[in-house]
Amino acid sequence: MDIPKLGEGKFALILANFETGIILNINGSYFLGDDNIHYIAMNSEQAAIDRAREIVESAGNIEIMIYNGTGELMQVVRPTDAV
């Protein structure tokens, strides 16, 4: 899986199953390297963090990795972090 490089000021959220670490498409299915979308693009770091927490709180078994626009891992939001 390639980490998206969205450019300065942009952030990518990549979802994974918390228990297995398997990367997920944004619809929750397993990412198999196909043409499905496997990240959510955000326009600010705070918006990315807020959205990640919202998803994790509602899903429970999802963790989200937040990458900056150059593809550097910035933060991981896990179920234990979201509450």
Backbone bond lengths (Angstrom), bond angles and torsions (degrees), N, CA, C in turn:
res aa  C-N    CA-C-N  psi(-1)  N-CA   C-N-CA  omega(-1)  CA-C   N-CA-C  phi
1 M - - - 1.442 - - 1.521 108.60 -
2 D 1.299 116.61 130.79 1.453 121.71 175.78 1.521 109.39 -88.50
3 I 1.329 115.64 137.23 1.456 120.64 174.86 1.534 107.23 -78.18
4 P 1.319 118.33 127.61 1.459 119.49 179.98 1.524 111.71 -66.49
5 K 1.314 115.98 137.66 1.463 122.48 175.15 1.527 106.37 -112.08
6 L 1.322 115.86 97.27 1.461 122.28 -170.03 1.522 113.70 -91.20
7 G 1.327 117.41 -10.73 1.454 120.46 -179.41 1.519 112.19 103.30
8 E 1.309 114.34 165.82 1.463 121.29 -175.55 1.527 111.88 -58.12
9 G 1.334 115.28 135.94 1.456 120.87 178.00 1.516 114.46 83.30
10 K 1.321 117.55 -0.61 1.467 122.18 179.02 1.527 109.02 -109.44
11 F 1.323 115.74 154.58 1.456 121.55 -178.30 1.522 109.19 -138.30
12 A 1.327 116.41 143.04 1.459 122.18 179.18 1.516 109.61 -114.13
13 L 1.317 116.30 133.50 1.459 122.69 175.03 1.514 107.71 -104.30
14 I 1.329 116.34 123.69 1.455 121.52 177.42 1.517 107.71 -115.57
15 L 1.321 115.20 125.96 1.464 121.85 -176.54 1.520 110.61 -92.97
16 A 1.330 115.29 144.02 1.465 120.99 174.82 1.519 108.89 -141.68
17 N 1.321 115.65 153.06 1.455 120.51 173.21 1.522 107.33 -68.33
18 F 1.314 117.54 126.70 1.459 122.78 -175.19 1.525 112.06 -62.57
19 E 1.315 117.51 -36.42 1.464 121.60 -175.82 1.522 113.24 -80.81
20 T 1.335 117.52 -34.20 1.465 120.76 -174.88 1.522 113.77 -108.21
21 G 1.336 117.01 -22.37 1.460 120.35 -175.89 1.519 113.97 80.77
22 I 1.328 117.36 2.41 1.465 120.92 -179.67 1.520 109.61 -68.59
23 I 1.322 116.22 129.64 1.465 122.48 179.42 1.529 108.84 -68.64
24 L 1.326 115.11 140.14 1.460 121.53 -178.12 1.523 111.43 -116.25
25 N 1.311 115.92 149.76 1.459 120.97 167.33 1.527 107.13 -71.28
26 I 1.310 117.50 165.95 1.467 118.84 -178.16 1.521 112.68 -66.91
27 N 1.338 117.65 -15.92 1.467 119.97 176.38 1.529 112.00 -87.27
28 G 1.348 117.89 0.75 1.452 122.02 176.93 1.518 115.16 95.82
29 S 1.322 117.84 -10.31 1.465 119.93 177.68 1.537 109.93 -78.38
30 Y 1.319 116.32 160.64 1.465 120.43 179.83 1.523 110.31 -64.61
31 F 1.335 115.65 137.60 1.456 121.26 174.56 1.518 107.60 -79.50
32 L 1.311 116.71 120.35 1.458 121.89 -176.89 1.523 111.75 -113.61
33 G 1.329 117.08 18.97 1.449 120.36 -179.14 1.519 112.53 78.56
34 D 1.298 115.92 13.06 1.458 120.87 -178.72 1.527 110.61 -86.37
35 D 1.291 116.87 -164.98 1.466 121.58 -176.45 1.519 113.77 -85.27
36 N 1.333 118.00 3.87 1.458 120.28 178.01 1.523 110.30 -68.30
37 I 1.307 116.73 153.47 1.460 121.74 -178.38 1.520 109.38 -82.12
38 H 1.334 116.57 124.33 1.458 120.99 -175.95 1.528 113.24 -113.50
39 Y 1.321 117.33 16.31 1.463 119.56 175.94 1.521 110.59 -150.05
40 I 1.336 113.78 159.11 1.463 121.42 175.67 1.526 106.60 -114.42
41 A 1.308 117.47 128.53 1.469 122.01 179.99 1.525 110.00 -92.47
42 M 1.325 115.68 136.40 1.463 121.85 179.03 1.524 108.78 -128.96
43 N 1.344 116.02 155.15 1.458 121.59 -175.47 1.520 115.27 -96.13
44 S 1.335 117.85 -4.61 1.466 120.02 177.05 1.519 109.44 -151.76
45 E 1.324 115.60 156.65 1.457 120.22 -179.90 1.525 111.06 -63.26
46 Q 1.329 116.74 -43.63 1.463 119.67 -178.69 1.516 111.24 -65.50
47 A 1.328 117.44 -40.21 1.462 120.35 177.47 1.530 110.39 -63.34
48 A 1.330 117.13 -37.43 1.460 121.61 178.32 1.526 110.85 -65.06
49 I 1.323 117.11 -45.09 1.459 121.45 179.27 1.530 110.62 -63.45
50 D 1.329 116.13 -46.09 1.470 120.39 -179.62 1.525 111.36 -61.45
51 R 1.322 116.81 -44.18 1.471 120.76 -179.78 1.524 110.59 -65.90
52 A 1.331 116.86 -41.26 1.458 120.91 178.73 1.527 110.67 -60.53
53 R 1.315 116.39 -46.00 1.471 119.82 179.27 1.521 111.43 -62.47
54 E 1.318 116.33 -40.42 1.471 121.08 179.60 1.531 110.79 -61.61
55 I 1.320 116.63 -44.73 1.466 120.59 -179.69 1.526 110.34 -65.75
56 V 1.319 116.69 -46.18 1.465 121.18 -178.02 1.524 110.73 -63.24
57 E 1.323 117.32 -41.72 1.467 120.78 179.09 1.523 111.39 -62.44
58 S 1.314 117.51 -39.02 1.460 120.06 -176.96 1.520 112.68 -81.64
59 A 1.329 118.34 -29.69 1.465 120.89 -175.99 1.523 112.77 -91.31
60 G 1.321 117.52 -38.14 1.457 121.16 177.44 1.511 116.04 81.97
61 N 1.327 118.75 -41.31 1.461 120.43 -177.27 1.533 112.79 -109.53
62 I 1.316 116.29 20.49 1.459 122.84 -177.91 1.526 108.95 -112.63
63 E 1.348 116.28 139.76 1.456 120.93 165.98 1.517 106.90 -117.84
64 I 1.330 115.88 152.13 1.459 119.56 -176.01 1.515 109.55 -128.83
65 M 1.324 114.69 130.02 1.451 121.88 175.07 1.522 108.01 -97.71
66 I 1.319 116.01 131.09 1.463 121.35 179.47 1.523 108.17 -107.01
67 Y 1.324 115.82 122.06 1.458 122.78 178.78 1.515 109.84 -111.88
68 N 1.330 116.58 143.88 1.467 119.18 175.59 1.523 109.34 -80.05
69 G 1.321 116.11 -179.12 1.456 121.76 -174.56 1.509 115.63 -65.78
70 T 1.340 117.71 -15.56 1.471 120.77 177.33 1.529 111.97 -97.99
71 G 1.329 117.18 1.35 1.452 121.20 177.80 1.516 114.79 91.69
72 E 1.340 116.92 13.50 1.461 121.37 178.98 1.532 109.46 -88.13
73 L 1.336 116.02 133.13 1.458 120.49 177.88 1.521 109.36 -67.67
74 M 1.321 116.07 124.91 1.460 121.48 -178.08 1.528 112.01 -102.37
75 Q 1.320 116.93 -39.84 1.463 120.66 -173.58 1.522 109.52 -164.03
76 V 1.331 115.39 152.01 1.467 121.64 171.58 1.520 107.41 -120.30
77 V 1.325 116.50 127.61 1.456 122.16 177.89 1.518 107.41 -106.53
78 R 1.331 115.18 119.31 1.459 122.44 -178.08 1.523 109.79 -113.14
79 P 1.334 116.93 162.80 1.463 119.48 178.96 1.530 113.21 -53.26
80 T 1.296 118.25 -35.83 1.461 121.10 -179.27 1.521 112.05 -71.87
81 D 1.353 117.53 -19.49 1.466 122.24 -179.76 1.516 112.95 -88.32
82 A 1.322 117.59 -24.70 1.458 121.56 -168.07 1.509 114.12 -78.00
83 V 1.315 118.36 -20.35 1.466 120.20 -175.75 1.503 112.41 -90.00
